[in-house]
Amino acid sequence: MQRILSRVKLGAAKCSRLLSSVSVRSTLSYNIHVRLSTTSGRSPPPAPTKPSPFLTARNAAKLGVLTACAGVMYYVTRPNSSQTAEKTSSQVHGEQLTEQQINSILKANEQSFAVDMKTLFAADISDSEAGHKGLRKWIPAGKGRESVELPVTMTPVIAYHLNQVASNQPIEDYHSEHRHRNGVILGVFDGHSGTECADVLSKYLGVYVAKAISELPACNETPERKKHVTHALKTAFNRMDADITNGGIDPDPSVPQNERIQAALRPAIAGSCAIVAYMEGRDLYIACTGDSRAVVGRRRGDGSFEAVPLSEDQTTANPAEHARLLEEHPHERDTVIVRGRVLGGLMPTRAFGDSRYKWPAEDQQALRVRQHRANYHTPPYVTAEPEVTHYEIDPTADKFLILATDGIWDRLSNEQSVELVAGYMQRHALVPDAPTVGASLLEEATRAGDQWSWIDDNAATHLIRNALGRGNPFMISTLLKIQPPHSRRFRDDMTANVVFFGASEPAEQVGERFAALGSVERKAFQDVDLSRAEPKRHRLRLWVQALQSQQSTAGKTSMAASKL
């Protein structure tokens, strides 16, 4: 046996030398390679010549030797299939994570904020700007303090709980929270094909929304205001995507000069869904691009809760989106939707970035983007324009808003999520005279033979824990143990923002109850920096033209050389 292994090693060494004589060009399936350097001074490679019969025979002999060596190596060194199966089984079903380890993972990114209500009113807002809603009394806690008269346009947000649990490495979900004058802008961004697009959205989209809102004409009529805000949100989303896909977002200053073009284009190659909530007073606007969701938890007269969805998943499973794609591409009815995906590749029908579904084919060729669609005829196939929903918050009934990426909604329904948060509020005395958890949730858990978990102080963590495994620590442990990239087959990145409303009673009292939960930070929303929304220079055409010129010059040089 020792002699056989010795010969195998000798054969492997010969195989290595033979392989080294073969030139193999590897290609990257995703990375974009953009080079603007000149090709002057470089000679094109000589045209390949037809091999002689001798070379053909020699290469065939080499192939035979390689095949034989590979066969010997495989049968001597192949792993035992039963051992492999046993190892895989032990990784999933073996030693489980402890409760402390599970909590360490689930709570690593959780954040709980009790909002200082006074900071949500900008004193420089004139009554004429906010007067279309009139005024209301707000009484701060504390004896001897006079009541303060504030516009009702002050948002009813009193607290919000955030959390993220990654499946991808690094996580591709991002979020943002901003204040603009007397409004609040919250966003959740579900990236795909990389982190770059969602990262840009978290830094810029809220600012673009604030800029568009600030440019609206003064209007005291509520219907007109709704129409203007809806248009402003669509304008902000479309402008953001135009800047991303046209190379208008400058990369970080730390990026080396020779890599800045690639860095500027990466957000365009990657993609992201987005759901943004804009609140001014009781007016809540939800702008949705993709398949993240927004759901309001509304308390009925009998004390139970109902889920009020404020967005629809924008995929081909949505009849309206399916019909829109067919209408926009009437001559591609058999190819625009394949296996439930846009051109057979992309699940959401609306997204930021994803320029492989937007750029002309010739631009992608010039930029050396992997061209992967045979039936690519009439781009763009994907849009970032959102569907906008307006909802007037009822301070006596509406208790919270859930913004979450599809990693949550893949595992929880709207109704389950609302009942989980409602039960959370009851257990922490955050809603007066709250009912027990809805009967439907309890009946479902009983049928499934398990129960829901109620151990978290953070409502977003509470949602994520129950999405992963309800009250089953074994299931949660099993899912969390699977490492990237394999974990993506079983769970997606999860991000949730649970926003609590408190307009039905003195805000200070509700805020104090949230602050009493522990590990809660009092926080004022950060003001947006409108300078970040200044017009951007679109450089994509310049880069494409330069590359096309470069490729044309190289082609002419190659033709001239072939005639010599």
N, C-alpha and C positions, 0 to 999 in steps of 0.2 A: 504493500500500500504506500509505503514511504517512497518507493521508486516511482510509482504512478504519479504521486503529488509532485515529485521533482521534475518529471517530464512535463507535467501540466504547467508548472511555473516557467520552464524553458520555452514551452509553446506560447505562453502568454507574453513573454518578453519579445518573441518574434512577431507576435500579433501586434504588439505595441509599435515595433519599428515599421511594420507594414502600414499600420494606420497612420503613422506620422507622415508617410509619403503621400497620403490622400488629402487634398485640400477641401475642407468642408466650410461652407459659408453658412453661419447661423443667422437666423432672422428673429427679431423680436416681434411678438404678436401684438404688442400694444404700444410700446414707447415710440414717441414721435421723434424723428431725427431731422432737424432743420439746420442746414448749413448755408450760410451766405458767403463763405470764403470763395475767392476766385479760383478758377481751375487753370489759369495761365501757368505755363511752365511744366504742365503735367502731360505726359504722353498717354494716349489711350491704350489699353491692353491690346495685344495682337489678337486678331481673329482666330478662333479655334480651328485647328486643322483636323482632317479626318484621320483617325489612328490607323496604323498599318496592321495587316493580319497578324504580325508577330506580337505587336502590343496588345491586340485583342486577346490572343491566346494567353499571353502572360498575365493580363488582368483577370482572366477567367481562372487561371491557376491560383492566383492570389485569393480570389473569392472563395475557392474551394478550401484552401488552407484556413482562412478566417472562419468559415462555417464549421469546419471540423474542430478547431480550437474552441470556438464558442460553445459547441455542443459538449465537449469534454468538461469545460469549465462549469457549465450549467449543471450537469448531472453530478459533479463532484461537490460543488459548493451550494446547490440550491437549498433553500430553507425547507424544513419539514412543515408541510401544510397544516398538520394538526397542531404543531407548536405555534405557528403563526396565528391560527384561529384562537388558540388558548391565550396568546399574548394580547390579541385584540379584545377578547372577552374580558380579560383581567383589567384592561385599561378602562373599560366602560362599567363593568359589573364588580370590579374588585374593591379595593379599599375606597370608601366614600369620603367626601369632604366632611369635615366636622362642622357643627353649627357655627363656630367662630370663623372658620374659613369661608363658609357661604356668606355670612354677614359681611366679612371683610371685602368680598368681591362686590356684593350687591350695594354696599354703602360707600364704596370708594369715591364715587362722584356725586353723591347726593348733596343738595343744597336746599335749605329752608329759609325763606325770607318773609318777615312781617313788615309790610310796607308802611312807612311814615306817611299818613294821609296828607299832612300839610304840604309835603313836597310835591304832591301831584297837582297842585294848583299854581299856575304861573301868574304872579301878581301883575305882569305887564299885559295880560289879556284884557282887552277892553270889554265893557258890558255889551257894546254893539256886536262884537264878535261872538260872544257867548250867549247873548240875550234871547236867541230864538228858543231856548229851552227854559227861560225864566230863572228864578233864584229859589234856593231852599235854605233852611236853617241847618247848621251843623254845630252841635254842642260838644266841645272838647271836655274830657274828663277832668275833674278837679273842682273843688268848691271855690266860689268867688270869682270864677272866670266868666267873662261875658260870652254870649253866643256870637258866633262869627257867621256873617252872611257870605256864602260862596255860590258861584254859578253851579247849577246842577250838572253842567258839562264836566265837572270833576269826576274822573273815573271811579267806579265802585270797587276797584281792586284793593284788597286789604292784605293779601298774602299770596305767595306762589311757591310751589315745591317743585324742584327739578331733580332729575336723575338720568344717568346713562349707563348702560351695560354693553360692552363691546362684544361682537362676534368676530368682526374683521380686525386685523392688526396692521395699522392703527384703525381705530374706529372711524367710520365715514359719516357719522351723524354729527351735526353741529346745532347750536341754538343761539339766540340773541334776545336781549331785553333792553328797550330804550324808552325814554320819554321825549315827547316833542310838544312843548308848550303845555296845553292841557289835555294831551292825548298820550296813550301808551301803545307801543308797538312791540309785539312779541312774535318771535319766529322760531320754527323748528325745521331743520333742513336735513333731508335724507340723501346723502351722497351715494354714488355708485361709480364703478370704474375708477376709483381713486378718491382722495380726500379734497383735491384742490378746488373743485367747483363749490362744494358745500362750505368750505372754509371762506371763500370769497363772499358768498351770500351772507354768512354770519357777520361779516365785517361791513358790508356795503348795502345790502338790500333794505334794511331798516332806515338807513340814511336816505336812500333814493325815495322811499315811501314818504318820509318826512318832508323832503324837498318838494315832491309833487303835491302834498297836502298844503304846504306853505304857499304855493303859487295859486291856490284856488281863489276865485273871486269871493268877496264878502257876500253872504247870502243868509237871510233870516228865515227863508221858507224851507221847512224840513224836507219835502220831496225833492226840491232842487239840490239841497245839500247832499242828500243820499246819492243823487245822480252824479254830482261832481266828485264826491269821494270815491265812488265806484270807478269812475273814469280815471281818477288820479292813481288808484292802485294798479289798474291795468297798464297805465303809462309807465309807472315805476318798474313794474315787472318786465315789460318789453324793453325798456331802455337798459335795464340791468343786463338782460340776456344779450342785447346787441353789443354792449361793451365787452362782455365776456367772449362772445364768439368772434369778435373782430379784433382781438388782441389789445383791447383798450385798458385793461387793468395792469398797472405796473407791478412787477414782482417785487419781493422784498429786497431792500437795498443790499442785503448781505449776499445776494446771488451774484456769482462772478459774471463779468461782462460777457464772456463768450457763451454763457448759458442763459442769458436773459430772454432771448427769443423763445427758446424751449419752455422756460418757466412761464412766460406770458401766455403761451398756448395750451399749457396743461389744463387750466380750468375749462377751456373750450372742448378739449378731448374728453375729460371726465364729465360727469353729469350729476344732477341733483334735483330731487323734488323739493317743494317748499310749501309750507302753510304758514300764513302770517295773519295775526289778529291785530286789528287796529281798533282801539276803543277811545271814544270821546264822549264822556258822560255815559248815558245809558245806551248809546248807539255802538253796537259791535259789528264790525265788518270782518269777514273771513275771506281771504284771497288764497285760493288753492291751485297749485300747479303740481300735478302728480297724484300719488296715492297715500299721502299722509292725511290725517283726519282731525277735525274739530268737532267736539260734542259738548253740549251744555247739559248739566244736571239740573233738572227743573222739579221742584217739589209741588206735588199735587195738593188739592184741598184736603184729602184724607190723610196726608202725611207721607204717602209713598212717593217715590221718585220716578221720573220718566226721562229717557234719553232723547235729546233734541239734536239730531245730526245737522251740522251746518256746512258740510262738504260732502262731495261724492267722489269715490275713487275714480281717477281718470285712467282707465285701462280699456282694452278692447272688450272686456266683459260688460262695460257700461254701454248700453244701447245707443245713447246719444253720442258718445265718443266713437263708437264703431261706425255709426252713420256719417259722422263728420269726416272721418278718414276716407270713406268711400266716395263721399261727395267732392272732397278736395282732390282726389286722384281717381277720376272716373274711368280712366283707361287701364287702371292697375288693380281692378277689383279682385283678381285672383292672386295677387302677389303682395299687396300693401299690408295685408294681415295674414301671417303664416303662424300656425300653432299658437294663436292667441297673442302674438307679439307683433310689434311694428317691424315689417320686413323680416319677420322671424327672429328678431334679436332683442328688441327693447320692450319691457313690460309696460311701463307708463306711457301714455300717449302724449303727455305734456311734461316737459322737463327743461331745466336750464342746462346750458352746455350741450353735451351730446352732439357735437358738430359733425360727427360722421353720419348723422341723419339730417343735416342742415346745409352743409357746405356743398357747392357744386362739385361734381366728380373730378373736374380738371384741377380745381384748387386742392383737393385731397391728394391728387397725384403729384402735384408740384411740392406739397408739404410732406410727401412720403408717408402719408397716413395709410394704415392698412386698409385697403379697399376690400370690403368683405361682403358686399351685397351685389348679386348678379343683376337684380331687377331694380337698379337705382336710376330712375329716369326723371322724376319731377320733384326734386327737393325744394323746400324743406318738408320733411315728413313729420316732424315734431315741433311743437310750439311751446313757448314759455308763458303765453298769455293765460292769466288765471281766470277761473270762474269765481265771481265775487258774490257773497251772500250777506245781506244786511239782516240784523236781528236786534230788536229793542229789548234790552235787559229789564226784566220785571224785578224790582228790588225785593218784593215780597215772596217771590217764588224761585228765581234763578239763584242757585247757590255756588256753582262752580263751572269752569270751562276746562276741558281736557284737550290739550294739543299733543299729538304723539305721532311718531313715525310708524310705518307699517309693520315693524318688528313687534309692536304691541298688538296691532289690530289683526295680525295673522293668528293670534292666539287668544284674543278676547273680543267679544262682540261689543257694540256700543252699549247695549243694555247691561252687560256684565260689568263693564268699566264704570258706568254710572252708579250701579248698585254697590260696587266695591268702595267707591269714594264716599257715597252716602253712608255706608256702614262705618267707614273710617271716621266721618264727622260725628256720627252718633257716639262712638266709643270714646272720642276725645272731647265730647260736650261742646262741639263747635257749631251745632245747630240746635235751637230750642225745640223741645218736644219732638225729637226725631223718632221715626218709627224704627223697628228692627229691620235688619237686612231684608230685602224683598223676598217674598215667598218663592218666586221663580228661581232665584239664586240658590236658596236652600234646597228646593226640590231637585234641582239639577245636580247639586253636590251630593245629595243623598243617593240619587240614581247612579252616579259615577263611583260611589263607594269611597269618597274622600270628602274633604272639607276645605274651606278657604282659610287663608292665613290672615291673622289680625294682629300682628306683633310689631308693625313698624310705626314710627312717629312721623315719617315722611310719606306723604300720600303718593308721590311718584314711585318711591321704592316699593310701597304697598302694591301698586299696580304691576310693577315689573316682577316682583316675587310671585304674585298670583298668575301672571302670564306664563312664567316659566314652569311652574309646577303646582299651582294652588297651594294647598297645605301639605304637600308631599315632599319632604326633604330629600328622599331618595331620587325623585325625578329631577329636582332642582340641582342636586349634586351631580347627577349623571350628565345633564346638559352643560353645566358649567365646567366640568372636567375636560370636555372635548376641546382641544386646542385648535386655533386657526391654522390652516384654512379649512380644516375638516368641519369645524363647528358651523360653518356657513350652510352646510347641508341640513342642519337641524334647527337653527335659529338665526335670526338676523340681528344686526345692531338694534338696540332698543333705546329710545329717548322719549321721555314724557315730561310735560310741564302742566301741573295742575294749578289753575288760577282760581282763587277763592274770591267771591263777591261778598260785600258786607253792607250794602246800602239800605237794608231793611231795619237796621238798628244803629245806634251811635257807633261810628266806625272805631273809635278808640277802645270801646269795650270789646269788640270782636278781635281787634288787633292784639289786645292784652291776652286773650285766651290763646291765640296762636303763639304769642311769644312765650307763654308758659309751658309749651310743649318741650322745651329744651333743645339745645343745638340750633336755635333759630336766631338768625341775624336780622337786625333792623336795617333796612336798606332803602335808600331812595333810588328810583330808576335813574340811570345815567342819561344825561341829555345827549342828543345826537350832535355830531359835528358836521354841519351842512357843507363845509368846505370839501368833504370827501365825495360830495355829489356833483362837483363841478364837471362840466363836459370833458369827456375823455377823447384822446386822439385814437382813431381807428387805424391800425397799422397793418391789418391783414392783407389788404390789396397790395401794399408796397412790398411786403415780404413775398407774396405769391408771384408778382411780376418779376422781382429780382431772381427768384428761383427758376421761373420759366425761362427767363433770358439766359441764365446760367446753363440750364439743361439744353436749350437750343444751341448754344455755343458749343457745348460738349458734343452734341450730336453731329454738328457740322464738322468738327475736328475729327471725329471718329470716321465719318464718311470719307474725308480727304485722306486720312491715313490708310484706309482700306484700298484706295486707288493707287497707292505708291508701289 
